[in-house]
Amino acid sequence: MEKIIQEYVEYLQENLPESDEFWKLEKRIKNDKKKPGVLIELQKSSMIWDIARLVHDDVITIKELEGFSNELVEAIV
């Protein structure tokens, strides 16, 4: 979430018209709420997909999966 907040800050510093900033940021926040790094329902049955989404959205890295089973890492990559 820290990365997302920093992106909001950078966007707000672009000096666009206030109404454009507001509506674009509102849309971005609405979309970001659905990202796994912000909100995720953890279930064992969807674990591999959840981890893959976290890697895809740069919430975690493949390197951070060191120590997990080779089968899990291969399924993610």
PDB file as gemmi writes it, atoms N, CA and C in Angstrom:
CRYST1    1.000    1.000    1.000  90.00  90.00  90.00 P 1                      
ATOM      1  N   MET A   1       0.817  -1.187   0.000  1.00  0.00           N  
ATOM      2  CA  MET A   1       0.000   0.000   0.000  1.00  0.00           C  
ATOM      3  C   MET A   1       0.868   1.262   0.000  1.00  0.00           C  
ATOM      4  N   GLU A   2       2.046   1.160   0.569  1.00  0.00           N  
ATOM      5  CA  GLU A   2       2.938   2.325   0.584  1.00  0.00           C  
ATOM      6  C   GLU A   2       3.261   2.785  -0.833  1.00  0.00           C  
ATOM      7  N   LYS A   3       3.502   1.821  -1.722  1.00  0.00           N  
ATOM      8  CA  LYS A   3       3.811   2.147  -3.117  1.00  0.00           C  
ATOM      9  C   LYS A   3       2.629   2.867  -3.779  1.00  0.00           C  
ATOM     10  N   ILE A   4       1.439   2.391  -3.520  1.00  0.00           N  
ATOM     11  CA  ILE A   4       0.243   2.993  -4.107  1.00  0.00           C  
ATOM     12  C   ILE A   4       0.069   4.427  -3.605  1.00  0.00           C  
ATOM     13  N   ILE A   5       0.253   4.636  -2.314  1.00  0.00           N  
ATOM     14  CA  ILE A   5       0.109   5.977  -1.751  1.00  0.00           C  
ATOM     15  C   ILE A   5       1.134   6.925  -2.355  1.00  0.00           C  
ATOM     16  N   GLN A   6       2.365   6.443  -2.536  1.00  0.00           N  
ATOM     17  CA  GLN A   6       3.392   7.284  -3.145  1.00  0.00           C  
ATOM     18  C   GLN A   6       3.001   7.670  -4.576  1.00  0.00           C  
ATOM     19  N   GLU A   7       2.382   6.749  -5.302  1.00  0.00           N  
ATOM     20  CA  GLU A   7       1.924   7.062  -6.650  1.00  0.00           C  
ATOM     21  C   GLU A   7       0.825   8.124  -6.617  1.00  0.00           C  
ATOM     22  N   TYR A   8      -0.050   8.088  -5.602  1.00  0.00           N  
ATOM     23  CA  TYR A   8      -1.074   9.121  -5.459  1.00  0.00           C  
ATOM     24  C   TYR A   8      -0.417  10.481  -5.238  1.00  0.00           C  
ATOM     25  N   VAL A   9       0.567  10.518  -4.356  1.00  0.00           N  
ATOM     26  CA  VAL A   9       1.265  11.769  -4.055  1.00  0.00           C  
ATOM     27  C   VAL A   9       1.902  12.338  -5.321  1.00  0.00           C  
ATOM     28  N   GLU A  10       2.591  11.486  -6.070  1.00  0.00           N  
ATOM     29  CA  GLU A  10       3.235  11.937  -7.309  1.00  0.00           C  
ATOM     30  C   GLU A  10       2.202  12.470  -8.297  1.00  0.00           C  
ATOM     31  N   TYR A  11       1.073  11.790  -8.397  1.00  0.00           N  
ATOM     32  CA  TYR A  11       0.021  12.239  -9.303  1.00  0.00           C  
ATOM     33  C   TYR A  11      -0.499  13.618  -8.892  1.00  0.00           C  
ATOM     34  N   LEU A  12      -0.720  13.815  -7.604  1.00  0.00           N  
ATOM     35  CA  LEU A  12      -1.271  15.083  -7.130  1.00  0.00           C  
ATOM     36  C   LEU A  12      -0.293  16.242  -7.275  1.00  0.00           C  
ATOM     37  N   GLN A  13       0.951  15.955  -7.496  1.00  0.00           N  
ATOM     38  CA  GLN A  13       1.949  17.001  -7.676  1.00  0.00           C  
ATOM     39  C   GLN A  13       2.110  17.410  -9.143  1.00  0.00           C  
ATOM     40  N   GLU A  14       1.303  16.859 -10.031  1.00  0.00           N  
ATOM     41  CA  GLU A  14       1.402  17.158 -11.460  1.00  0.00           C  
ATOM     42  C   GLU A  14       0.737  18.480 -11.846  1.00  0.00           C  
ATOM     43  N   ASN A  15       0.057  19.128 -10.926  1.00  0.00           N  
ATOM     44  CA  ASN A  15      -0.585  20.426 -11.169  1.00  0.00           C  
ATOM     45  C   ASN A  15      -1.595  20.405 -12.312  1.00  0.00           C  
ATOM     46  N   LEU A  16      -2.445  19.406 -12.314  1.00  0.00           N  
ATOM     47  CA  LEU A  16      -3.554  19.343 -13.265  1.00  0.00           C  
ATOM     48  C   LEU A  16      -4.727  20.120 -12.683  1.00  0.00           C  
ATOM     49  N   PRO A  17      -5.728  20.434 -13.487  1.00  0.00           N  
ATOM     50  CA  PRO A  17      -6.923  21.083 -12.938  1.00  0.00           C  
ATOM     51  C   PRO A  17      -7.514  20.224 -11.806  1.00  0.00           C  
ATOM     52  N   GLU A  18      -7.965  20.880 -10.752  1.00  0.00           N  
ATOM     53  CA  GLU A  18      -8.423  20.168  -9.554  1.00  0.00           C  
ATOM     54  C   GLU A  18      -9.512  19.142  -9.842  1.00  0.00           C  
ATOM     55  N   SER A  19     -10.455  19.509 -10.699  1.00  0.00           N  
ATOM     56  CA  SER A  19     -11.532  18.562 -10.987  1.00  0.00           C  
ATOM     57  C   SER A  19     -10.992  17.316 -11.694  1.00  0.00           C  
ATOM     58  N   ASP A  20     -10.030  17.495 -12.585  1.00  0.00           N  
ATOM     59  CA  ASP A  20      -9.417  16.341 -13.260  1.00  0.00           C  
ATOM     60  C   ASP A  20      -8.678  15.471 -12.255  1.00  0.00           C  
ATOM     61  N   GLU A  21      -7.918  16.111 -11.367  1.00  0.00           N  
ATOM     62  CA  GLU A  21      -7.183  15.363 -10.341  1.00  0.00           C  
ATOM     63  C   GLU A  21      -8.140  14.546  -9.483  1.00  0.00           C  
ATOM     64  N   PHE A  22      -9.206  15.194  -9.033  1.00  0.00           N  
ATOM     65  CA  PHE A  22     -10.152  14.528  -8.145  1.00  0.00           C  
ATOM     66  C   PHE A  22     -10.765  13.293  -8.793  1.00  0.00           C  
ATOM     67  N   TRP A  23     -11.317  13.447  -9.984  1.00  0.00           N  
ATOM     68  CA  TRP A  23     -12.035  12.332 -10.609  1.00  0.00           C  
ATOM     69  C   TRP A  23     -11.088  11.217 -11.046  1.00  0.00           C  
ATOM     70  N   LYS A  24      -9.913  11.580 -11.513  1.00  0.00           N  
ATOM     71  CA  LYS A  24      -8.959  10.541 -11.896  1.00  0.00           C  
ATOM     72  C   LYS A  24      -8.467   9.787 -10.662  1.00  0.00           C  
ATOM     73  N   LEU A  25      -8.206  10.514  -9.585  1.00  0.00           N  
ATOM     74  CA  LEU A  25      -7.748   9.870  -8.351  1.00  0.00           C  
ATOM     75  C   LEU A  25      -8.851   9.007  -7.754  1.00  0.00           C  
ATOM     76  N   GLU A  26     -10.089   9.490  -7.809  1.00  0.00           N  
ATOM     77  CA  GLU A  26     -11.219   8.706  -7.296  1.00  0.00           C  
ATOM     78  C   GLU A  26     -11.343   7.389  -8.048  1.00  0.00           C  
ATOM     79  N   LYS A  27     -11.204   7.442  -9.361  1.00  0.00           N  
ATOM     80  CA  LYS A  27     -11.272   6.227 -10.179  1.00  0.00           C  
ATOM     81  C   LYS A  27     -10.113   5.288  -9.843  1.00  0.00           C  
ATOM     82  N   ARG A  28      -8.930   5.850  -9.674  1.00  0.00           N  
ATOM     83  CA  ARG A  28      -7.750   5.047  -9.354  1.00  0.00           C  
ATOM     84  C   ARG A  28      -7.915   4.358  -7.997  1.00  0.00           C  
ATOM     85  N   ILE A  29      -8.410   5.084  -6.990  1.00  0.00           N  
ATOM     86  CA  ILE A  29      -8.618   4.495  -5.668  1.00  0.00           C  
ATOM     87  C   ILE A  29      -9.639   3.364  -5.751  1.00  0.00           C  
ATOM     88  N   LYS A  30     -10.697   3.576  -6.498  1.00  0.00           N  
ATOM     89  CA  LYS A  30     -11.727   2.543  -6.662  1.00  0.00           C  
ATOM     90  C   LYS A  30     -11.117   1.270  -7.253  1.00  0.00           C  
ATOM     91  N   ASN A  31     -10.259   1.405  -8.262  1.00  0.00           N  
ATOM     92  CA  ASN A  31      -9.610   0.246  -8.870  1.00  0.00           C  
ATOM     93  C   ASN A  31      -8.579  -0.379  -7.925  1.00  0.00           C  
ATOM     94  N   ASP A  32      -7.837   0.459  -7.206  1.00  0.00           N  
ATOM     95  CA  ASP A  32      -6.807  -0.053  -6.309  1.00  0.00           C  
ATOM     96  C   ASP A  32      -7.393  -0.839  -5.142  1.00  0.00           C  
ATOM     97  N   LYS A  33      -8.612  -0.517  -4.748  1.00  0.00           N  
ATOM     98  CA  LYS A  33      -9.251  -1.249  -3.654  1.00  0.00           C  
ATOM     99  C   LYS A  33      -9.385  -2.737  -3.972  1.00  0.00           C  
ATOM    100  N   LYS A  34      -9.391  -3.079  -5.249  1.00  0.00           N  
ATOM    101  CA  LYS A  34      -9.583  -4.463  -5.670  1.00  0.00           C  
ATOM    102  C   LYS A  34      -8.269  -5.229  -5.801  1.00  0.00           C  
ATOM    103  N   LYS A  35      -7.146  -4.537  -5.690  1.00  0.00           N  
ATOM    104  CA  LYS A  35      -5.847  -5.193  -5.855  1.00  0.00           C  
ATOM    105  C   LYS A  35      -5.529  -6.052  -4.638  1.00  0.00           C  
ATOM    106  N   PRO A  36      -4.864  -7.168  -4.869  1.00  0.00           N  
ATOM    107  CA  PRO A  36      -4.591  -8.087  -3.760  1.00  0.00           C  
ATOM    108  C   PRO A  36      -3.699  -7.506  -2.680  1.00  0.00           C  
ATOM    109  N   GLY A  37      -2.860  -6.527  -2.994  1.00  0.00           N  
ATOM    110  CA  GLY A  37      -2.022  -5.924  -1.970  1.00  0.00           C  
ATOM    111  C   GLY A  37      -2.812  -5.054  -1.015  1.00  0.00           C  
ATOM    112  N   VAL A  38      -4.025  -4.694  -1.398  1.00  0.00           N  
ATOM    113  CA  VAL A  38      -4.869  -3.838  -0.581  1.00  0.00           C  
ATOM    114  C   VAL A  38      -5.926  -4.674   0.132  1.00  0.00           C  
ATOM    115  N   LEU A  39      -6.567  -5.534  -0.606  1.00  0.00           N  
ATOM    116  CA  LEU A  39      -7.643  -6.336  -0.047  1.00  0.00           C  
ATOM    117  C   LEU A  39      -7.577  -7.725  -0.661  1.00  0.00           C  
ATOM    118  N   ILE A  40      -7.532  -8.725   0.181  1.00  0.00           N  
ATOM    119  CA  ILE A  40      -7.478 -10.088  -0.338  1.00  0.00           C  
ATOM    120  C   ILE A  40      -8.156 -11.020   0.661  1.00  0.00           C  
ATOM    121  N   GLU A  41      -8.946 -11.913   0.153  1.00  0.00           N  
ATOM    122  CA  GLU A  41      -9.551 -12.948   0.979  1.00  0.00           C  
ATOM    123  C   GLU A  41      -8.691 -14.191   0.801  1.00  0.00           C  
ATOM    124  N   LEU A  42      -8.049 -14.607   1.857  1.00  0.00           N  
ATOM    125  CA  LEU A  42      -7.155 -15.755   1.767  1.00  0.00           C  
ATOM    126  C   LEU A  42      -7.916 -17.052   1.981  1.00  0.00           C  
ATOM    127  N   GLN A  43      -7.746 -17.953   1.035  1.00  0.00           N  
ATOM    128  CA  GLN A  43      -8.326 -19.285   1.124  1.00  0.00           C  
ATOM    129  C   GLN A  43      -7.291 -20.271   0.612  1.00  0.00           C  
ATOM    130  N   LYS A  44      -7.193 -21.381   1.271  1.00  0.00           N  
ATOM    131  CA  LYS A  44      -6.205 -22.385   0.877  1.00  0.00           C  
ATOM    132  C   LYS A  44      -6.425 -22.831  -0.564  1.00  0.00           C  
ATOM    133  N   SER A  45      -7.655 -22.917  -0.981  1.00  0.00           N  
ATOM    134  CA  SER A  45      -7.958 -23.410  -2.327  1.00  0.00           C  
ATOM    135  C   SER A  45      -7.489 -22.457  -3.428  1.00  0.00           C  
ATOM    136  N   SER A  46      -7.301 -21.180  -3.104  1.00  0.00           N  
ATOM    137  CA  SER A  46      -6.866 -20.221  -4.122  1.00  0.00           C  
ATOM    138  C   SER A  46      -5.479 -19.645  -3.830  1.00  0.00           C  
ATOM    139  N   MET A  47      -4.739 -20.295  -2.957  1.00  0.00           N  
ATOM    140  CA  MET A  47      -3.449 -19.793  -2.515  1.00  0.00           C  
ATOM    141  C   MET A  47      -2.487 -19.509  -3.668  1.00  0.00           C  
ATOM    142  N   ILE A  48      -2.340 -20.429  -4.591  1.00  0.00           N  
ATOM    143  CA  ILE A  48      -1.391 -20.243  -5.692  1.00  0.00           C  
ATOM    144  C   ILE A  48      -1.797 -19.033  -6.533  1.00  0.00           C  
ATOM    145  N   TRP A  49      -3.080 -18.890  -6.818  1.00  0.00           N  
ATOM    146  CA  TRP A  49      -3.546 -17.746  -7.604  1.00  0.00           C  
ATOM    147  C   TRP A  49      -3.335 -16.442  -6.844  1.00  0.00           C  
ATOM    148  N   ASP A  50      -3.572 -16.475  -5.531  1.00  0.00           N  
ATOM    149  CA  ASP A  50      -3.372 -15.268  -4.722  1.00  0.00           C  
ATOM    150  C   ASP A  50      -1.909 -14.843  -4.732  1.00  0.00           C  
ATOM    151  N   ILE A  51      -1.005 -15.788  -4.572  1.00  0.00           N  
ATOM    152  CA  ILE A  51       0.426 -15.480  -4.582  1.00  0.00           C  
ATOM    153  C   ILE A  51       0.841 -14.964  -5.958  1.00  0.00           C  
ATOM    154  N   ALA A  52       0.327 -15.595  -7.017  1.00  0.00           N  
ATOM    155  CA  ALA A  52       0.649 -15.148  -8.373  1.00  0.00           C  
ATOM    156  C   ALA A  52       0.181 -13.710  -8.591  1.00  0.00           C  
ATOM    157  N   ARG A  53      -1.001 -13.366  -8.099  1.00  0.00           N  
ATOM    158  CA  ARG A  53      -1.501 -11.985  -8.226  1.00  0.00           C  
ATOM    159  C   ARG A  53      -0.638 -11.010  -7.436  1.00  0.00           C  
ATOM    160  N   LEU A  54      -0.189 -11.422  -6.254  1.00  0.00           N  
ATOM    161  CA  LEU A  54       0.673 -10.560  -5.451  1.00  0.00           C  
ATOM    162  C   LEU A  54       1.997 -10.305  -6.162  1.00  0.00           C  
ATOM    163  N   VAL A  55       2.548 -11.335  -6.800  1.00  0.00           N  
ATOM    164  CA  VAL A  55       3.790 -11.169  -7.563  1.00  0.00           C  
ATOM    165  C   VAL A  55       3.532 -10.274  -8.772  1.00  0.00           C  
ATOM    166  N   HIS A  56       2.459 -10.529  -9.488  1.00  0.00           N  
ATOM    167  CA  HIS A  56       2.132  -9.743 -10.681  1.00  0.00           C  
ATOM    168  C   HIS A  56       1.956  -8.264 -10.361  1.00  0.00           C  
ATOM    169  N   ASP A  57       1.351  -7.960  -9.207  1.00  0.00           N  
ATOM    170  CA  ASP A  57       1.103  -6.565  -8.820  1.00  0.00           C  
ATOM    171  C   ASP A  57       2.273  -5.961  -8.052  1.00  0.00           C  
ATOM    172  N   ASP A  58       3.412  -6.650  -8.034  1.00  0.00           N  
ATOM    173  CA  ASP A  58       4.629  -6.166  -7.371  1.00  0.00           C  
ATOM    174  C   ASP A  58       4.451  -5.934  -5.875  1.00  0.00           C  
ATOM    175  N   VAL A  59       3.563  -6.685  -5.250  1.00  0.00           N  
ATOM    176  CA  VAL A  59       3.411  -6.621  -3.800  1.00  0.00           C  
ATOM    177  C   VAL A  59       4.522  -7.443  -3.149  1.00  0.00           C  
ATOM    178  N   ILE A  60       4.827  -8.584  -3.762  1.00  0.00           N  
ATOM    179  CA  ILE A  60       5.952  -9.422  -3.339  1.00  0.00           C  
ATOM    180  C   ILE A  60       6.763  -9.780  -4.576  1.00  0.00           C  
ATOM    181  N   THR A  61       7.972 -10.270  -4.354  1.00  0.00           N  
ATOM    182  CA  THR A  61       8.829 -10.683  -5.468  1.00  0.00           C  
ATOM    183  C   THR A  61       9.042 -12.185  -5.431  1.00  0.00           C  
ATOM    184  N   ILE A  62       9.479 -12.726  -6.543  1.00  0.00           N  
ATOM    185  CA  ILE A  62       9.805 -14.151  -6.605  1.00  0.00           C  
ATOM    186  C   ILE A  62      10.888 -14.475  -5.589  1.00  0.00           C  
ATOM    187  N   LYS A  63      11.836 -13.571  -5.429  1.00  0.00           N  
ATOM    188  CA  LYS A  63      12.927 -13.792  -4.470  1.00  0.00           C  
ATOM    189  C   LYS A  63      12.379 -14.000  -3.059  1.00  0.00           C  
ATOM    190  N   GLU A  64      11.294 -13.335  -2.726  1.00  0.00           N  
ATOM    191  CA  GLU A  64      10.693 -13.475  -1.394  1.00  0.00           C  
ATOM    192  C   GLU A  64      10.037 -14.839  -1.186  1.00  0.00           C  
ATOM    193  N   LEU A  65       9.915 -15.607  -2.259  1.00  0.00           N  
ATOM    194  CA  LEU A  65       9.338 -16.953  -2.133  1.00  0.00           C  
ATOM    195  C   LEU A  65      10.397 -18.007  -1.809  1.00  0.00           C  
ATOM    196  N   GLU A  66      11.653 -17.572  -1.662  1.00  0.00           N  
ATOM    197  CA  GLU A  66      12.703 -18.517  -1.283  1.00  0.00           C  
ATOM    198  C   GLU A  66      12.329 -19.150   0.048  1.00  0.00           C  
ATOM    199  N   GLY A  67      12.513 -20.447   0.142  1.00  0.00           N  
ATOM    200  CA  GLY A  67      12.137 -21.162   1.351  1.00  0.00           C  
ATOM    201  C   GLY A  67      10.816 -21.900   1.196  1.00  0.00           C  
ATOM    202  N   PHE A  68      10.029 -21.479   0.207  1.00  0.00           N  
ATOM    203  CA  PHE A  68       8.804 -22.212  -0.097  1.00  0.00           C  
ATOM    204  C   PHE A  68       9.174 -23.413  -0.963  1.00  0.00           C  
ATOM    205  N   SER A  69       8.268 -24.340  -1.100  1.00  0.00           N  
ATOM    206  CA  SER A  69       8.555 -25.546  -1.873  1.00  0.00           C  
ATOM    207  C   SER A  69       8.810 -25.198  -3.339  1.00  0.00           C  
ATOM    208  N   ASN A  70       9.641 -26.035  -3.975  1.00  0.00           N  
ATOM    209  CA  ASN A  70       9.921 -25.845  -5.408  1.00  0.00           C  
ATOM    210  C   ASN A  70       8.648 -25.938  -6.231  1.00  0.00           C  
ATOM    211  N   GLU A  71       7.732 -26.809  -5.837  1.00  0.00           N  
ATOM    212  CA  GLU A  71       6.476 -26.974  -6.562  1.00  0.00           C  
ATOM    213  C   GLU A  71       5.670 -25.672  -6.558  1.00  0.00           C  
ATOM    214  N   LEU A  72       5.628 -25.017  -5.396  1.00  0.00           N  
ATOM    215  CA  LEU A  72       4.885 -23.760  -5.297  1.00  0.00           C  
ATOM    216  C   LEU A  72       5.537 -22.683  -6.179  1.00  0.00           C  
ATOM    217  N   VAL A  73       6.834 -22.524  -6.051  1.00  0.00           N  
ATOM    218  CA  VAL A  73       7.535 -21.500  -6.816  1.00  0.00           C  
ATOM    219  C   VAL A  73       7.373 -21.754  -8.308  1.00  0.00           C  
ATOM    220  N   GLU A  74       7.499 -22.991  -8.747  1.00  0.00           N  
ATOM    221  CA  GLU A  74       7.340 -23.312 -10.174  1.00  0.00           C  
ATOM    222  C   GLU A  74       5.920 -23.035 -10.657  1.00  0.00           C  
ATOM    223  N   ALA A  75       4.948 -23.267  -9.801  1.00  0.00           N  
ATOM    224  CA  ALA A  75       3.555 -22.990 -10.173  1.00  0.00           C  
ATOM    225  C   ALA A  75       3.312 -21.490 -10.336  1.00  0.00           C  
ATOM    226  N   ILE A  76       4.026 -20.692  -9.578  1.00  0.00           N  
ATOM    227  CA  ILE A  76       3.870 -19.244  -9.636  1.00  0.00           C  
ATOM    228  C   ILE A  76       4.578 -18.674 -10.852  1.00  0.00           C  
ATOM    229  N   VAL A  77       5.764 -19.200 -11.136  1.00  0.00           N  
ATOM    230  CA  VAL A  77       6.560 -18.689 -12.253  1.00  0.00           C  
ATOM    231  C   VAL A  77       6.008 -19.262 -13.504  1.00  0.00           C  
TER     232      VAL A  77                                                      
END                                                                             
